Amino acid sequence: ATCVCLNQGSLEDQIIAANPLLESYGNAKTVRNDNSSRFGKFIRIHFQAGKLAKADIETYLLEKSRVSFQLPDERGYHIFFQMMTGHKPELVGTANKLFPPPSVELVEYIHSTH
């Protein structure tokens, strides 16, 4: 998968701003780590004439089973909780531009895993 950043700020700012969004979608609470990365990412930075020209962020190996099942004392991906609780309004605003509001089923799922 490739991250498509919103055109806000400099390219450097967009690359930096992509990380918290990627972590929201790919990190989760585990027994050993409250912010455990459950995916890999590769950032390719392109330069032209010595200046930053472009960046690609590729994600891979996402732990898909975590969407529907977690071990005891673990949680689903952070984004589910952040969207519902509003704890990270900057991510919720970005997510709402990319995805529709959560359904009743998603709300019930989040409640059942909390």
Stockholm file with secondary structure:
# STOCKHOLM 1.0

chainA/1-114         ATCVCLNQGSLEDQIIAANPLLESYGNAKTVRNDNSSRFGKFIRIHFQAGKLAKADIETYLLEKSRVSFQLPDERGYHIFFQMMTGHKPELVGTANKLFPPPSVELVEYIHSTH
#=GR chainA/1-114 SS CBCCCCSCSCHHHHHHHHHHHHHHHHEECCSSCTTEECSEEEEEEEEETTEEEEEEEEEECCCGGGGTCCCTTCCCBHHHHHHHHCSCHHHHHHHHHHSCCCCHHHHHHHHHHC
#=GC SS_cons         CBCCCCSCSCHHHHHHHHHHHHHHHHEECCSSCTTEECSEEEEEEEEETTEEEEEEEEEECCCGGGGTCCCTTCCCBHHHHHHHHCSCHHHHHHHHHHSCCCCHHHHHHHHHHC
//
